Structure formats: structure tokens, C-alpha cells
Amino acid sequence: MEGTSRRIIELIRAIPRGRVATYGQIARMAGLPRGARQVARILHSSSRTRRLPWHRVINASGGISLAPGYGGELQRALLEKEGVVFLRGRVNLRRYAWRPTLTG
């Protein structure tokens, strides 16, 4: 697996329960400032096989990108089960965004 893809997967796995990250945030942290679509592709192709917490990745406006009937309801239910609150269909990113701290 390519290094960037591996880094994206590691970052997705690191998102804690009750927090969310955006596709763009994960891409930037992996060194791909314009790679949000690559994050989406990796989630689509690897979430099940790699057991990724795919539901914790949302779009930049705090919404769920998956369409109703294609996983959107499940994503919302999983996030709500972790304590993430939706208001008018959006997550308050100021409250629930994952903000990893730099160590070392």
C-alpha cells in the first residue's frame, strides 16, 4: 500500500469516538491539501475490509455526504450513538471536530 494511503488509513483510525473529521482535514493531515476525494475513495474501497470508523468522516459543512438509502442514515445513527448531535442535519464542527495534538 502506498505511503499516503497508509497515512490516510492511520488518521481515520485515530479519530476518537464522539468526534468527527472532514475529508479535507484528513487529506491535509496526510500531506494532500487537495486530496479530499482520495480520502473518500479510500473510505469507499477500504472501510469494510480494514474495519475503519468511516462514519466519523463528514463533509466540510458538517453534513453527511452519503445519500439517503446509501448509508447516510446509518452514518448519522452511528454518530448519534457516540454522542454527536445534529442540528438541522449538520454537526457543529466547533464542538465535535477532532483536533489532534502534536506530540514529540
C-alpha positions in Angstrom: 0.0 0.0 0.0 1.2 3.5 -0.9 2.5 5.6 1.9 -0.1 8.3 1.5 -2.9 5.8 1.6 -1.5 4.2 4.6 -1.3 7.6 6.4 -4.9 8.3 5.5 -6.0 5.0 6.9 -4.0 5.6 10.1 -5.5 9.0 10.5 -9.1 7.7 10.1 -8.4 5.0 12.7 -7.2 7.7 15.1 -10.4 9.7 15.1 -11.8 9.1 18.6 -15.4 8.2 19.5 -17.7 11.2 19.6 -15.5 13.2 17.3 -15.6 13.8 13.5 -13.1 14.8 10.9 -13.7 16.2 7.4 -12.5 14.6 4.2 -10.3 17.7 3.6 -8.9 17.7 7.1 -7.7 14.1 6.8 -6.3 14.8 3.3 -4.4 17.9 4.6 -3.0 16.0 7.6 -1.8 13.2 5.2 0.1 15.8 3.1 -2.5 16.1 0.3 -4.0 19.6 0.7 -6.4 19.0 -2.2 -7.0 15.3 -1.7 -10.4 15.1 -0.1 -11.7 12.9 -3.0 -8.8 10.5 -2.4 -9.9 10.2 1.2 -13.4 9.4 0.0 -12.1 6.7 -2.4 -10.1 5.1 0.3 -13.1 5.1 2.6 -15.3 3.6 -0.1 -12.8 0.9 -1.0 -11.3 0.0 2.4 -13.8 0.8 5.2 -15.2 -2.7 5.5 -12.0 -4.7 4.8 -9.9 -2.6 7.1 -12.6 -2.0 9.7 -12.3 1.8 9.6 -14.6 4.1 11.6 -15.9 5.5 8.3 -18.8 7.1 10.0 -16.6 9.7 11.7 -15.6 11.3 8.4 -18.1 14.0 7.2 -18.0 16.9 4.7 -16.6 20.4 5.3 -20.0 21.9 6.1 -20.7 19.3 8.9 -23.0 17.2 6.8 -23.2 13.6 5.8 -22.2 13.1 2.1 -23.8 9.7 1.7 -27.2 9.8 0.2 -30.3 8.5 1.9 -30.6 4.8 1.2 -26.8 4.5 0.6 -25.6 4.7 4.2 -26.4 8.2 5.3 -29.0 7.1 7.9 -26.6 4.6 9.3 -23.8 7.1 9.5 -26.0 9.5 11.4 -27.2 6.8 13.7 -23.6 5.7 14.5 -22.5 9.2 15.2 -25.5 9.9 17.4 -24.8 6.7 19.3 -21.4 8.1 20.1 -23.0 11.4 21.4 -22.6 13.6 18.3 -25.6 15.9 18.0 -27.0 17.0 14.7 -28.8 20.4 14.3 -30.7 20.9 11.1 -28.8 18.0 9.6 -25.4 19.2 10.4 -22.7 18.6 13.1 -21.3 21.6 14.9 -17.7 21.3 13.8 -16.5 23.7 16.5 -17.9 21.3 19.1 -17.3 17.9 17.6 -14.3 18.3 15.3 -11.3 16.1 16.0 -8.3 18.3 16.9 -5.3 16.0 17.4 -2.5 17.4 19.4 1.1 17.2 18.1 3.4 15.2 20.3 7.1 14.9 20.4 
